[in-house]
Amino acid sequence: MKHTFVLPLLAAIFALPQTHGAADPRVEFRECPKCDKRIRIDLKAGKAYVNLSRLDGVDKDAMAKRAASLLDDAAIPPAADMKLRPLMGWSSWNVFGCDISEEIILDTARAIATNGLKAAGYTYVNIDDGFFWGHGEDGRLRFHPQRFPNGMKPTVDGIHALGLKAGIYSDAGKDTCGSMWGGSSEGGKDKGGLGGGLYGHDAEDCQLHFNELGFDFIKVDYCGGRALKLDEKQRYTEIAEAIKATGRTDVRLNLCRWAFPGTWAADIAESWRTTKDIRANWRSVRDIIAENLYLNAYAKPGHYNDMDMLEVGQRSGKVKSAFGKHGDTGLTADEETTHFGIWCMLSSPLLIGCDVNAMPEFTKTLVTNPYLLGMNQNDLGLQGEVVVRDGDAVILAKDAKTKFGTSRFVTLYNGTDGEYEFLVRAKDLCLGGRIDAFDLVEMADVGMFKDEIHVKVAPHASKFYRFDAETRLERRLYQAESAYLTAYQELHNPLKAGTAFPDKANGASNSYLVKNLGGRPDNDIIWHDVAIATEGLRCLTIGYRSVDEGVFFLSIDGGEAVGVKVSPSGEKTAEVTVLARLSAGCHSIRLFNASAKMPDIDFLHIEPGLNNLD
């Protein structure tokens, strides 16, 4: 059965309320034949309006119950430990560069505390590069005499007095990025960062930042570290150990190496940069999204891929940036919505980078939208996974309330330069039966469907939904590019480093393969969270490409490995099947060859075995 619903950009206004009402006083019934929404949420009024003209055969009591539930969902549940959720706050770099001061930081903190950002969860005020004045002869870090003449303590205390957290910056090497590449209106490189990095001062600087001054977060850049040709894993581990030695267990560490550093990052940090610096233009946002689409396997509660600071509030023609000459031309409303929504869907830290005192109302409404924030701020810690891809038109999904539950967040991302019509199939989302669709941006229930829907999305725009289904289906298809590659890294040429990587391939499932597997024990591919509903025999079919005959080994849940032989396939995907009995629950399926090169892997497909077909 095929269903279609039309999704306008602006929420419609319902007609006047009917005399009859719902049991919940927050829910009102209205008649509006011209409106295509079933339920519209008005957070300011604390109301949910149900359109009697669009009930689709659903009785009023059931729709009133859904309306009340959607209102309740606007309140993001508190976290048992906020360190397990992506960081939310503000950072000084994008708009001010090194031109910061005590006044600027505290003025920003006061605005965040009073303009609704703090109430929405933006609690970290992070001071980036520009506060340094090198280290003294005694080894103690000094602060810029003009920008912070009172030192940093009054600034930190002022931030804390507002009920906010304070963040600081450093470099893994001797010098900071601002001192090497610039970032000051005074022109050229910022000399205050010369000798201001952590290198040679790990213990003293961490003691100063976290015990004496009371900072709660640190971003550690790598310009100085790269200049000294330091090993990233070793250097960042040393810094993490120095933080640990302070006795502070609540400090959050961000690694800023401008590319996915390696799976080791999750052992020492709460977040790690995955791309070069963001700029306030569509090309930059688009490229960063593309680089993060297949990093979902490396995100988990308390550890996240950092897509860089948000360029929200930087509208075309009204950009306020420290780096305008580098392409900060601004974003349209659709691009800004895509930017923020995708950061939420992919569970990136949310650090606003604009001047919050000049934030447009559209932007403030966007970044405080509790339904979008709910994709980011929950205890599941999931990054959205690519379900279907057609070039730069992508469908992503992740579980919303419980893992393997009947509610899923779904994003339709149109990264193309023209309008795109998405075909959204329920089975691709592992959902079945009647599916109710809630638009997170419009804050409206837009209808129900079964089997599939068609949705048109404007260029550079996205649609963000929560789909609530009757049933959850057992997943059949697992793409290789979304699996966990233990040796994956982006710092070095993978062919020289001997590490696997996803790569485009014509004719492959979703157009990607994982290449360069095998040759060492950790250069494997693992599908975690393979959920099996009922115990029984399963056919595990692996799609692969191989020039020669070869072999790889398959292990389930770390058990005995089974050798799998493959024949040459040329440039087309071939398949090989292994039968395995799987118990109900979650499993991990690993493919590896510790001593020889493996074929390229396309997908894992799981079907019931013969004994499951009766």
C-alpha positions in Angstrom: 0.0 0.0 0.0 1.3 3.4 -0.9 0.6 6.6 1.0 1.7 10.2 0.3 1.5 13.2 2.5 2.5 16.8 1.6 4.7 18.7 4.0 4.6 22.5 3.8 7.5 24.5 5.4 5.2 26.5 7.6 2.8 25.1 10.2 -0.8 25.9 9.5 -3.0 27.7 11.9 -6.0 25.7 13.2 -9.5 27.1 13.3 -11.2 28.2 16.5 -11.6 25.5 19.2 -14.7 23.4 19.3 -17.0 23.4 22.4 -16.1 19.9 23.2 -12.7 19.2 24.7 -10.3 16.4 25.8 -9.8 14.9 29.2 -6.4 16.5 29.4 -6.9 20.2 29.7 -3.8 20.8 27.6 -5.4 19.2 24.5 -8.0 21.0 22.4 -10.0 19.7 19.4 -10.4 22.0 16.4 -11.9 21.7 13.0 -9.7 22.8 10.1 -10.4 21.1 6.7 -7.7 23.2 4.9 -4.9 22.1 7.3 -3.0 18.9 6.6 -1.8 18.5 10.2 -3.4 16.1 12.7 -1.9 17.6 15.8 0.0 20.9 16.2 2.1 21.6 19.4 2.2 25.1 20.8 4.9 25.1 23.4 4.5 28.7 24.4 0.8 28.1 25.2 1.5 24.6 26.6 -1.2 23.2 24.3 -1.7 20.5 21.7 -4.4 21.1 19.1 -6.0 18.1 17.4 -7.5 18.6 14.0 -10.8 16.8 13.8 -10.6 17.0 10.0 -7.5 14.8 9.8 -8.2 11.9 12.2 -7.8 9.2 9.5 -10.3 6.9 11.3 -8.6 7.2 14.6 -11.0 7.9 17.5 -10.7 11.2 19.4 -9.6 9.5 22.7 -6.6 7.8 21.0 -5.6 11.1 19.3 -6.0 13.1 22.5 -3.7 10.6 24.2 -1.1 10.9 21.5 -1.3 14.7 21.6 -0.7 14.7 25.4 2.2 12.3 24.9 3.8 14.6 22.3 3.5 17.5 24.7 5.2 15.4 27.4 8.0 14.5 25.0 9.0 18.2 24.8 10.5 17.8 28.3 13.9 16.1 27.8 14.4 13.6 30.7 17.2 14.5 33.0 20.4 12.5 32.7 21.8 10.4 35.5 25.2 11.6 34.4 25.5 14.5 32.0 28.9 13.3 30.9 27.1 10.5 29.0 25.4 13.0 26.7 26.9 15.2 24.0 28.2 18.5 25.4 26.1 21.6 24.9 27.2 25.2 25.2 29.0 28.0 23.4 32.6 28.6 22.1 34.4 31.8 21.4 36.4 30.9 18.3 34.1 31.3 15.3 33.0 34.8 16.0 35.8 36.3 18.0 38.9 34.3 17.2 41.7 35.4 19.5 40.0 38.8 20.1 38.4 37.7 23.4 38.4 39.3 26.8 36.9 38.9 30.3 34.2 41.4 29.3 33.2 39.5 26.2 33.2 36.1 27.9 31.1 37.2 30.9 28.7 39.3 28.7 28.1 36.1 26.7 27.6 34.0 29.8 25.0 36.4 31.1 23.2 36.3 27.8 23.2 32.5 27.8 21.9 32.4 31.3 18.9 34.7 30.6 17.9 34.3 26.9 16.6 30.7 27.1 19.8 28.9 26.0 20.7 27.8 29.5 17.2 26.6 30.1 17.5 24.5 26.9 20.7 22.9 28.1 23.5 25.1 26.7 25.6 25.2 29.9 29.2 25.3 28.8 30.9 28.6 28.1 34.2 27.7 26.4 37.1 30.1 26.1 39.1 29.2 23.0 42.6 30.4 21.9 43.6 34.0 22.7 43.8 34.1 26.5 47.5 33.0 26.7 50.7 34.9 27.4 53.1 32.0 27.2 54.7 30.3 30.2 57.0 32.2 32.6 60.5 31.3 33.6 59.0 29.5 36.6 56.9 27.3 34.2 53.6 28.8 35.2 51.1 29.6 32.5 50.5 33.4 32.1 47.4 35.2 30.8 47.1 37.9 28.3 47.6 41.2 30.2 45.2 43.3 28.1 42.4 40.7 27.4 42.4 39.2 30.9 44.2 41.7 33.2 42.7 40.1 36.3 43.7 36.6 35.3 41.2 33.9 34.6 39.8 33.3 38.1 37.2 36.1 38.0 36.0 34.9 34.6 35.6 31.3 35.7 33.9 32.3 39.0 31.6 34.6 37.0 30.5 31.8 34.7 30.0 29.5 37.7 27.9 32.1 39.5 25.4 32.0 36.7 25.0 28.3 37.1 27.1 27.5 34.0 30.2 25.4 33.3 33.5 26.9 32.1 35.7 25.5 29.4 39.3 26.3 28.4 41.6 25.6 25.5 45.2 24.4 24.9 47.5 22.7 22.4 49.3 19.3 22.7 52.5 21.0 21.5 54.4 24.1 22.6 52.5 26.7 20.6 48.8 27.2 19.9 47.0 27.4 16.5 46.4 31.1 16.9 50.1 31.8 17.4 50.9 29.8 14.2 48.1 30.6 11.9 46.5 33.8 13.2 43.1 34.7 14.5 43.5 38.2 15.8 42.3 41.5 14.5 45.7 42.9 15.4 47.0 41.2 12.3 49.0 38.1 11.7 49.8 35.5 14.3 48.8 35.9 17.9 52.1 36.0 19.8 50.4 35.3 23.2 50.0 31.6 22.2 53.8 31.2 21.6 54.9 28.8 24.3 51.4 28.6 25.7 50.8 24.9 24.9 50.7 21.9 27.3 53.9 20.3 26.0 56.4 20.2 28.9 53.7 21.5 31.3 51.0 18.8 31.4 50.9 18.4 35.2 51.3 22.1 36.1 48.8 23.4 33.6 46.1 20.7 34.4 46.6 21.5 38.1 46.1 25.2 37.3 43.1 24.8 35.0 41.1 22.3 36.9 42.1 22.6 40.6 43.0 26.3 41.0 40.8 27.9 38.4 38.0 25.4 38.3 37.5 24.8 34.6 35.2 22.0 33.6 36.2 21.3 30.0 39.3 21.5 27.8 39.7 21.4 24.1 43.2 20.3 23.1 44.3 21.4 19.6 47.2 19.9 17.6 48.9 22.7 15.6 51.8 22.7 18.0 51.7 18.9 18.3 52.0 18.5 14.6 54.8 20.9 14.4 56.8 18.8 16.8 55.7 15.6 14.9 54.3 14.1 18.1 52.4 10.8 18.1 48.8 11.6 18.5 47.8 8.6 20.6 50.7 8.9 22.9 50.5 12.6 23.3 46.7 12.8 24.0 47.0 9.8 26.4 49.6 11.7 28.4 47.3 14.7 28.6 44.3 12.6 29.6 46.5 11.0 32.4 47.5 14.5 33.6 43.8 15.5 33.9 43.1 12.3 35.7 45.9 13.0 38.1 44.2 16.2 39.3 41.5 14.1 41.0 38.7 15.8 38.9 36.5 13.1 37.5 34.0 15.6 35.9 36.3 17.3 33.4 35.4 16.7 29.8 38.2 16.4 27.2 37.9 17.1 23.5 40.6 16.1 21.1 41.0 18.5 18.2 43.1 16.8 15.5 40.7 17.7 12.5 40.2 14.1 11.4 38.9 10.9 13.0 42.0 10.0 15.1 41.4 6.3 15.7 39.2 4.1 17.8 41.6 4.7 20.7 40.2 8.2 21.2 37.1 6.8 23.0 39.3 5.3 25.7 40.5 8.7 26.8 38.2 11.5 25.7 34.5 12.4 25.6 34.7 13.7 22.1 37.1 14.1 19.2 37.0 16.3 16.1 36.5 14.5 12.9 37.0 17.2 10.3 38.8 20.4 9.5 37.4 23.7 10.8 33.8 24.6 9.9 33.0 27.7 8.0 29.7 29.6 7.7 28.8 28.4 4.2 26.9 25.5 2.7 29.9 23.8 1.1 31.6 23.5 4.5 28.5 22.1 6.2 27.8 19.7 3.4 31.4 18.4 3.4 31.4 17.9 7.2 28.1 15.9 7.0 29.6 13.7 4.3 32.7 13.0 6.4 30.5 11.9 9.4 27.9 9.7 7.7 29.7 6.5 8.4 31.1 7.1 11.9 28.0 5.9 13.7 29.8 2.7 15.0 32.3 4.8 17.0 29.7 6.8 19.0 28.4 5.6 22.3 27.2 7.1 25.6 29.8 9.5 26.8 31.9 9.4 23.7 31.0 11.2 20.5 32.3 12.3 17.1 32.6 16.1 17.1 31.5 17.8 13.9 32.9 21.1 15.1 31.1 24.2 16.4 27.8 25.3 15.1 27.6 28.1 12.5 23.9 28.8 13.3 22.9 32.4 13.4 25.2 33.2 10.5 22.5 34.0 7.9 23.4 35.0 4.4 24.3 38.7 4.2 24.4 39.1 8.0 27.6 37.2 9.0 29.6 38.2 12.0 32.8 36.1 12.0 36.5 36.3 12.7 37.2 34.5 9.5 35.1 36.2 6.8 37.8 36.1 4.3 37.8 32.3 4.5 34.4 31.9 3.0 31.9 32.8 5.7 29.2 33.8 3.3 26.4 32.6 5.6 23.6 30.0 5.4 20.0 30.1 4.2 17.1 29.2 6.6 16.9 25.7 5.0 20.7 25.2 5.3 20.8 26.4 8.9 18.0 23.9 9.8 19.8 21.1 8.0 23.0 22.1 9.8 21.6 22.0 13.3 19.3 19.1 12.7 22.0 16.8 11.3 24.3 17.7 14.2 21.5 16.6 16.5 20.9 13.4 14.5 24.5 12.4 14.5 24.9 13.2 18.2 27.7 15.7 17.8 28.5 18.1 20.7 26.4 21.3 20.2 28.6 24.3 20.7 27.0 27.5 19.4 29.6 29.7 17.6 27.8 32.9 16.9 27.4 36.1 19.0 24.5 35.1 21.2 23.7 38.7 21.9 22.8 39.1 18.2 21.2 35.7 17.6 18.2 36.0 15.2 14.9 34.8 16.6 14.7 32.0 13.9 18.0 30.7 15.2 17.0 30.8 18.8 13.8 28.9 18.1 15.8 26.4 16.1 18.5 25.6 18.6 16.1 25.5 21.6 13.6 23.2 19.8 13.3 20.4 22.4 12.2 17.8 19.8 15.4 18.3 17.8 17.5 18.4 21.0 15.8 15.1 22.0 17.7 13.4 19.1 20.9 14.6 20.7 20.3 14.7 24.4 19.2 11.2 25.4 20.8 8.3 27.2 21.0 5.9 24.2 24.1 7.7 22.9 23.3 6.6 19.3 24.5 8.4 16.2 22.1 8.2 13.2 23.0 5.5 10.6 22.6 5.7 6.9 19.6 3.6 5.8 19.3 4.5 2.2 21.6 6.7 0.0 21.2 8.0 -3.5 24.2 10.3 -4.0 23.8 13.2 -1.7 20.2 12.3 -0.8 20.3 10.3 2.3 17.8 8.7 4.8 19.2 8.3 8.3 17.6 6.6 11.3 18.2 5.8 14.9 16.2 4.5 17.8 14.3 7.2 19.8 13.2 6.0 23.2 14.5 2.5 23.6 17.0 0.4 21.6 15.1 -1.8 19.1 11.8 -0.1 20.1 8.9 1.0 17.9 9.9 4.7 17.9 12.7 5.9 15.6 14.1 9.2 14.6 14.3 9.5 10.8 16.0 12.2 8.8 15.6 12.9 5.1 18.7 14.9 4.1 18.8 16.5 0.7 22.3 17.5 0.1 21.7 18.1 -3.7 21.2 21.3 -5.5 17.7 20.4 -6.6 14.4 19.3 -5.1 14.5 15.5 -4.3 11.6 13.1 -3.8 12.3 10.5 -1.1 10.8 7.1 -1.1 10.7 6.1 2.5 9.9 2.4 3.0 8.9 1.2 6.4 10.8 -2.1 6.0 14.1 -0.2 5.5 13.5 1.4 8.9 12.6 -2.0 10.5 9.2 -0.7 11.3 5.8 -2.3 10.6 2.1 -1.8 10.8 0.6 1.6 11.2 3.2 4.4 11.6 2.5 7.8 13.0 4.8 10.6 11.8 5.7 13.6 14.0 7.7 16.5 12.3 10.3 17.7 14.8 10.8 21.1 13.2 7.2 21.9 12.6 6.2 20.3 16.0 3.3 18.7 14.3 1.8 15.2 13.8 1.6 15.1 10.0 -0.3 11.9 9.6 0.1 8.1 9.4 1.2 5.6 6.7 1.8 2.0 6.1 4.5 0.4 3.9 5.9 3.5 2.3 5.5 7.3 1.7 6.9 9.8 -0.8 8.2 13.1 0.5 9.6 16.0 -1.5 12.4 18.0 0.1 13.9 21.3 -1.2 17.6 21.6 -2.1 19.9 21.8 0.9 16.9 21.2 3.2 16.1 18.3 5.5 13.1 16.8 7.2 13.3 15.5 10.7 10.7 13.0 12.1 9.9 10.7 14.8 8.1 7.6 13.5 6.0 5.7 16.0 5.1 2.3 14.7 3.0 -0.6 15.8 5.7 -3.2 15.5 9.5 -3.4 15.2 10.8 -5.8 12.6 14.0 -7.9 12.8 16.7 -6.2 10.8 17.9 -7.9 7.7 20.5 -5.7 6.0 23.7 -4.4 7.7 25.9 -2.2 5.5 29.7 -2.7 5.8 30.4 1.1 5.8 28.4 1.5 9.0 30.1 -1.3 10.8 32.9 -1.0 13.4 36.4 -1.1 12.0 38.7 -1.7 14.9 41.8 -0.2 13.2 40.0 2.7 11.5 41.7 6.0 11.5 41.9 9.1 9.2 45.3 10.5 10.2 47.4 8.5 7.8 47.1 7.0 4.3 45.2 3.8 5.1 46.9 1.9 2.3 50.3 2.7 3.8 49.1 2.2 7.4 47.3 -1.1 6.6 43.9 0.0 7.9 40.5 -0.6 6.5 38.3 2.2 5.2 34.9 2.7 3.5 35.0 3.8 -0.2 32.6 4.5 -3.0 32.1 1.6 -5.4 29.7 1.5 -8.4 27.0 -1.1 -8.0 27.7 -1.8 -4.4 24.8 -1.8 -1.9 24.3 1.9 -1.0 27.3 2.5 -3.3 30.0 1.8 -0.7 32.4 -1.0 0.2 34.9 -1.5 3.0 38.3 -2.0 1.6 41.8 -2.9 2.8 40.7 -5.4 5.5 42.9 -8.1 7.0 46.6 -8.6 7.3 46.7 -8.0 11.1 44.5 -9.1 14.0 42.8 -5.7 14.6 42.1 -4.8 11.0 38.7 -6.4 11.1 35.0 -5.5 10.6 32.4 -6.0 13.3 28.6 -5.5 13.3 27.6 -4.9 16.9 24.0 -5.0 18.1 22.8 -7.6 15.7 19.4 -8.0 17.2 17.6 -11.4 16.9 14.0 -11.5 17.9 13.6 -15.3 18.3 16.1 -18.1 18.6 16.7 -20.1 15.5 18.9 -20.9 12.5 19.9 -17.9 10.4 21.5 -17.5 7.0 24.3 -15.0 7.3 25.0 -13.8 3.7 28.1 -11.7 3.2 28.4 -9.6 0.1 32.0 -9.2 -1.1 34.3 -8.3 -3.9 37.6 -10.1 -4.6 40.0 -10.3 -7.5 41.4 -13.6 -6.4 40.3 -16.6 -4.4 40.6 -15.9 -0.7 39.5 -16.6 2.8 38.3 -14.8 5.9 37.1 -15.9 9.3 33.7 -15.3 10.9 33.2 -15.2 14.6 30.0 -14.7 16.6 30.2 -13.1 20.0 33.9 -13.8 20.2 33.3 -17.5 19.8 35.1 -20.1 17.6 36.1 -18.7 14.2 34.8 -20.4 11.0 36.8 -20.1 7.8 34.9 -18.8 4.8 36.3 -19.3 1.3 35.5 -16.9 -1.5 35.8 -17.1 -5.2 36.9 -14.3 -7.6 34.1 -11.9 -8.2 35.6 -9.2 -10.5 34.1 -5.8 -10.1 30.7 -7.1 -9.1 29.5 -8.1 -5.6 29.3 -11.8 -5.0 27.8 -13.6 -2.0 28.7 -16.3 0.4 26.4 -17.7 3.1 27.1 -19.2 6.5 24.4 -20.9 8.6 24.4 -20.2 12.3 22.0 -20.7 15.2 21.5 -17.5 17.1 19.7 -17.0 20.4 17.3 -14.2 21.0 19.0 -11.0 21.9 22.0 -8.9 20.6 25.1 -10.4 19.0 28.3 -9.2 17.4 29.5 -10.7 14.1 33.1 -10.2 13.3 35.0 -10.9 10.0 38.8 -11.0 10.0 42.0 -12.5 8.7 45.0 -11.8 10.9 47.6 -12.8 8.4 46.3 -12.2 4.9 44.4 -9.6 2.9 40.6 -10.0 2.9 38.1 -9.4 0.2 36.3 -6.0 0.2 33.1 -6.3 2.1 29.8 -4.9 0.9 27.1 -6.0 3.4 25.8 -8.6 5.8 22.3 -9.9 5.2 20.5 -12.1 7.7 17.5 -14.3 6.9 15.7 -17.0 8.8 17.1 -20.5 8.1 14.9 -23.3 6.8 13.7 -24.3 10.3 12.3 -20.8 10.8 10.1 -20.8 7.7 7.4 -23.2 8.9 
